């Protein structure tokens, strides 16, 4: 059985135990902007090189400095974020897990993720099969533009099926930005090839959600990606797939509840209890129909703590 790790605090543990579901956060509300920036920035750099290759040499040599290119990048990124924020639907929601590399990870957890959540946190370990089954059931009950379970690629995966079309779309949009700023440059635009703006931004966010900086490769992240549709849908064999409604808590971080409405949701197979976490788990365990194995983790001190 392959286990996937989900690190959380006490409130998250109690919430999952109570609802038997998983919260997926709106991609725009993730606290770590590196989650969004890496794939977008790397794709943007490559696309800008391709776009500049279409600018006549005499114009390019005389007109564009590194500062000019940086300004184009910044304006383009701001535009993408504005379109994504203003869209009424098509928003991407993400929930994350980490895959173990060794049996020790399944017994003691992953050091870098303990540091992120804190030693007073918990690691809920779910069967990968259970997570994929949860996604399949969710897709039957609710209407999604996209819902999938996917491993994260570290670095830019140019072999992925969406890389080529997405880069081509980005190049055309960058050429539009260049032509607007400098009509005298004389670049040739192909407006008929452009996807609708919301379609482009949605696909771009999906691409970004599946790519991450190689610096974080030790986390071996696995994600549920979900884009709720804005309407219900009638299906010939499974009936009505209802609209998935996002939640907006006081914290302001929008989320959807994956697994809500199911009589039997998802439960962890194991729970790792951090070295400083409360071991009073009886109320939590009473909520589970199948008791998970509880492992109390003892980890070496971090060098900064020992000093």
C-alpha positions as CSV (number, residue, x, y, z in Angstrom):
1,X,0.0,0.0,0.0
2,X,1.5,3.3,-1.1
3,X,0.9,6.0,1.5
4,X,0.6,9.8,0.8
5,X,1.4,12.2,3.6
6,X,-0.8,15.2,4.5
7,X,0.8,17.4,7.2
8,X,-1.6,19.6,9.2
9,X,-2.2,21.2,12.6
10,X,-4.6,20.1,15.3
11,X,-7.6,22.0,13.8
12,X,-6.9,20.3,10.4
13,X,-6.7,16.9,12.0
14,X,-10.0,17.4,13.8
15,X,-11.7,18.8,10.7
16,X,-10.7,15.8,8.6
17,X,-11.8,13.4,11.3
18,X,-15.2,15.0,11.6
19,X,-16.0,15.5,7.9
20,X,-14.1,12.6,6.3
21,X,-13.2,15.0,3.5
22,X,-10.3,17.2,2.3
23,X,-10.2,20.9,1.8
24,X,-8.7,22.1,-1.5
25,X,-7.5,25.8,-1.4
26,X,-8.0,28.3,-4.2
27,X,-4.7,28.5,-6.0
28,X,-4.7,32.3,-5.8
29,X,-5.0,32.1,-2.0
30,X,-2.0,29.9,-1.3
31,X,0.3,31.5,1.2
32,X,3.5,30.6,-0.6
33,X,3.7,32.5,-3.8
34,X,6.4,30.2,-5.1
35,X,3.5,27.7,-5.6
36,X,2.3,30.0,-8.4
37,X,5.4,31.8,-9.6
38,X,7.8,29.0,-10.6
39,X,5.9,27.5,-13.6
40,X,4.6,30.9,-14.8
41,X,8.0,32.7,-14.6
42,X,9.9,29.9,-16.3
43,X,7.4,29.5,-19.1
44,X,7.3,33.3,-19.4
45,X,11.1,33.6,-19.8
46,X,11.2,30.9,-22.5
47,X,8.2,32.5,-24.3
48,X,9.7,35.9,-24.2
49,X,12.8,34.7,-25.9
50,X,10.6,33.1,-28.7
51,X,8.6,36.3,-29.0
52,X,11.7,38.5,-29.2
53,X,13.0,36.2,-32.0
54,X,10.0,37.5,-34.1
55,X,10.9,41.1,-33.6
56,X,13.0,42.5,-36.6
57,X,16.7,42.6,-35.6
58,X,17.1,46.3,-36.3
59,X,14.2,47.2,-34.0
60,X,15.2,44.8,-31.3
61,X,18.8,45.9,-31.1
62,X,17.9,49.5,-30.8
63,X,14.8,49.3,-28.7
64,X,15.0,46.6,-26.0
65,X,17.2,46.5,-22.9
66,X,17.1,44.0,-20.0
67,X,15.0,46.6,-18.1
68,X,12.5,46.7,-21.0
69,X,12.2,42.9,-20.9
70,X,11.8,42.8,-17.2
71,X,9.0,45.4,-17.5
72,X,7.2,43.3,-20.1
73,X,7.4,40.3,-17.8
74,X,6.0,42.2,-14.8
75,X,3.1,43.7,-16.8
76,X,2.2,40.3,-18.3
77,X,2.3,38.6,-14.9
78,X,0.1,41.4,-13.4
79,X,-2.4,40.9,-16.3
80,X,-2.6,37.2,-15.8
81,X,-3.2,37.5,-12.1
82,X,-5.9,40.2,-12.7
83,X,-7.8,38.0,-15.2
84,X,-7.6,35.0,-12.8
85,X,-8.9,37.0,-9.8
86,X,-11.8,38.6,-11.7
87,X,-13.1,35.3,-13.2
88,X,-16.4,34.2,-11.8
89,X,-15.6,30.6,-12.3
90,X,-12.8,28.4,-13.6
91,X,-10.8,28.8,-10.5
92,X,-8.3,26.1,-9.7
93,X,-8.3,24.5,-6.2
94,X,-5.4,22.4,-4.8
95,X,-4.8,20.1,-2.0
96,X,-1.3,18.6,-1.5
97,X,0.3,15.4,-0.2
98,X,3.9,14.2,-0.1
99,X,5.1,10.8,-1.2
100,X,7.6,8.8,0.9
101,X,10.9,7.7,-0.5
102,X,11.9,5.3,2.2
103,X,10.1,3.1,4.8
104,X,11.5,5.5,7.4
105,X,9.5,8.3,5.9
106,X,6.3,6.3,6.6
107,X,7.4,5.8,10.2
108,X,8.8,9.2,11.1
109,X,7.7,11.5,8.3
110,X,9.7,13.9,6.1
111,X,12.0,16.3,7.9
112,X,11.5,19.4,5.7
113,X,7.7,19.0,6.1
114,X,7.8,18.6,9.9
115,X,9.8,21.9,9.9
116,X,7.1,23.6,7.7
117,X,4.1,22.5,9.9
118,X,5.9,22.5,13.2
119,X,6.6,19.6,15.7
120,X,3.3,20.2,17.3
121,X,1.6,19.1,14.1
122,X,0.3,15.8,12.7
123,X,1.0,13.8,9.5
124,X,-2.1,12.0,8.2
125,X,-1.2,9.2,5.9
126,X,-3.7,8.1,3.3
127,X,-3.7,5.3,0.8
128,X,-3.0,6.5,-2.7
129,X,-5.8,4.2,-3.9
130,X,-8.2,5.8,-1.4
131,X,-7.4,9.3,-2.7
132,X,-7.8,8.3,-6.3
133,X,-11.2,6.7,-5.4
134,X,-12.2,9.8,-3.7
135,X,-11.5,11.9,-6.8
136,X,-13.5,9.4,-9.0
137,X,-16.5,9.6,-6.6
138,X,-16.3,13.4,-6.4
139,X,-16.3,13.6,-10.2
140,X,-19.5,11.5,-10.4
141,X,-21.4,13.6,-7.9
142,X,-20.3,17.1,-8.8
143,X,-19.8,18.9,-12.1
144,X,-16.1,19.8,-12.6
145,X,-14.3,21.3,-15.6
146,X,-11.3,19.4,-14.2
147,X,-10.6,17.1,-11.3
148,X,-7.5,14.9,-11.2
149,X,-4.9,13.4,-8.9
150,X,-1.4,14.2,-10.2
151,X,2.2,14.0,-9.2
152,X,4.1,17.3,-9.4
153,X,7.0,17.7,-11.9
154,X,10.1,19.5,-10.5
155,X,11.5,21.8,-13.2
156,X,9.7,22.6,-16.4
157,X,8.4,19.5,-18.2
158,X,8.6,20.4,-21.8
159,X,7.5,16.9,-22.8
160,X,4.0,17.4,-21.3
161,X,1.2,17.6,-23.8
162,X,0.1,21.0,-22.7
163,X,3.5,22.7,-22.8
164,X,3.7,23.4,-26.6
165,X,0.2,24.8,-27.1
166,X,0.5,26.9,-23.9
167,X,3.8,28.4,-24.9
168,X,2.5,29.2,-28.3
169,X,-0.4,31.0,-26.8
170,X,1.9,32.9,-24.4
171,X,4.2,33.9,-27.3
172,X,1.2,35.4,-29.2
173,X,0.1,37.4,-26.1
174,X,3.6,38.7,-25.5
175,X,3.7,39.9,-29.1
176,X,0.4,41.7,-28.5
177,X,2.0,43.4,-25.5
178,X,5.0,44.4,-27.5
179,X,3.0,45.7,-30.5
180,X,0.8,47.7,-28.1
181,X,3.8,49.3,-26.4
182,X,5.8,49.8,-29.6
183,X,3.6,49.9,-32.8
184,X,6.7,50.8,-34.8
185,X,8.3,47.5,-34.2
186,X,6.1,45.8,-36.8
187,X,5.6,42.3,-35.4
188,X,3.0,40.1,-37.1
189,X,0.1,39.2,-34.9
190,X,-2.2,36.1,-35.3
191,X,-5.2,37.0,-33.3
192,X,-7.2,34.2,-34.8
193,X,-5.0,31.7,-33.0
194,X,-5.7,33.1,-29.5
195,X,-7.8,31.2,-27.0
196,X,-10.3,33.1,-25.0
197,X,-8.5,34.9,-22.1
198,X,-10.2,32.9,-19.3
199,X,-9.4,29.6,-21.1
200,X,-5.8,30.6,-21.4
201,X,-5.5,31.6,-17.8
202,X,-7.2,28.5,-16.6
203,X,-4.9,26.2,-18.6
204,X,-1.9,28.2,-17.4
205,X,-2.9,27.8,-13.8
206,X,-3.3,24.0,-14.3
207,X,0.2,23.9,-15.8
208,X,1.6,25.9,-12.9
209,X,-0.1,23.6,-10.4
210,X,1.7,20.6,-11.8
211,X,5.2,22.2,-11.8
212,X,7.4,23.3,-9.0
213,X,10.9,24.6,-8.3
214,X,13.4,21.7,-8.2
215,X,14.6,23.0,-4.9
216,X,11.5,21.4,-3.3
217,X,12.0,18.0,-5.0
218,X,12.5,16.2,-1.6
219,X,8.8,16.7,-0.9
220,X,7.8,14.6,-3.8
221,X,4.4,16.3,-3.9
222,X,1.2,14.8,-5.1
223,X,-1.8,17.0,-5.7
224,X,-5.5,16.9,-6.2
225,X,-6.3,19.6,-8.8
226,X,-10.0,20.7,-9.2
227,X,-11.8,23.3,-11.3
228,X,-15.5,23.4,-10.4
229,X,-17.9,24.1,-13.2
230,X,-20.2,27.0,-12.8
231,X,-23.4,25.0,-13.5
232,X,-24.9,21.6,-12.8
233,X,-24.9,19.0,-15.6
234,X,-27.2,16.1,-16.6
235,X,-25.3,12.9,-17.4
236,X,-26.9,9.9,-19.2
237,X,-25.8,7.2,-16.8
238,X,-25.1,8.9,-13.5
239,X,-27.8,11.5,-13.4
240,X,-27.4,15.1,-12.3
241,X,-23.9,16.2,-11.4
242,X,-24.5,19.2,-9.1
243,X,-22.6,22.5,-8.9
244,X,-19.7,22.5,-6.5
245,X,-20.0,25.5,-4.2
246,X,-16.8,27.1,-2.9
247,X,-16.6,28.2,0.8
248,X,-15.4,31.6,2.0
249,X,-14.4,31.4,5.7
250,X,-13.5,34.5,7.8
251,X,-9.8,33.9,6.9
252,X,-10.6,34.8,3.4
253,X,-9.0,31.7,1.9
254,X,-11.5,30.2,-0.5
255,X,-11.8,26.4,-0.5
256,X,-13.9,23.5,-1.7
257,X,-14.7,20.4,0.4
258,X,-13.6,17.3,-1.6
259,X,-15.6,14.4,-0.2
260,X,-18.6,16.3,1.2
261,X,-21.9,14.6,1.0
262,X,-20.6,11.1,0.9
263,X,-21.9,8.7,3.6
264,X,-18.4,7.3,3.9
265,X,-15.6,9.7,3.1
266,X,-11.9,9.3,3.3
267,X,-9.9,8.3,6.4
268,X,-6.2,8.0,7.1
269,X,-4.5,4.6,7.4
270,X,-1.9,6.0,9.8
271,X,-1.4,9.2,11.9
272,X,2.0,10.4,12.8
273,X,2.0,12.5,16.0
274,X,4.6,15.2,16.0
275,X,7.1,15.2,19.0
276,X,5.5,18.3,20.5
277,X,1.9,17.5,19.5
278,X,-0.9,16.7,22.0
279,X,-1.3,13.0,22.4
280,X,-4.9,13.3,23.6
281,X,-6.5,11.8,20.5
282,X,-9.5,10.0,21.9
283,X,-12.1,12.4,20.7
284,X,-10.5,12.4,17.2
285,X,-10.3,8.6,17.1
286,X,-13.9,8.3,18.1
287,X,-14.8,10.0,14.8
288,X,-13.2,7.3,12.6
289,X,-15.1,4.2,11.5
290,X,-11.7,2.4,11.0
291,X,-9.1,3.2,13.6
292,X,-5.8,4.4,12.0
293,X,-2.5,3.2,13.3
294,X,-1.1,5.9,15.7
295,X,2.7,6.4,15.6
296,X,4.4,8.8,18.0
297,X,7.3,10.3,16.3
298,X,10.7,11.0,17.9
299,X,12.9,13.0,15.6
300,X,16.5,14.3,16.1
301,X,16.9,17.9,17.1
302,X,17.5,20.4,14.3
303,X,20.9,22.0,14.5
304,X,19.4,25.4,15.1
305,X,17.5,24.1,18.1
306,X,20.5,22.3,19.6
307,X,22.5,25.5,19.4
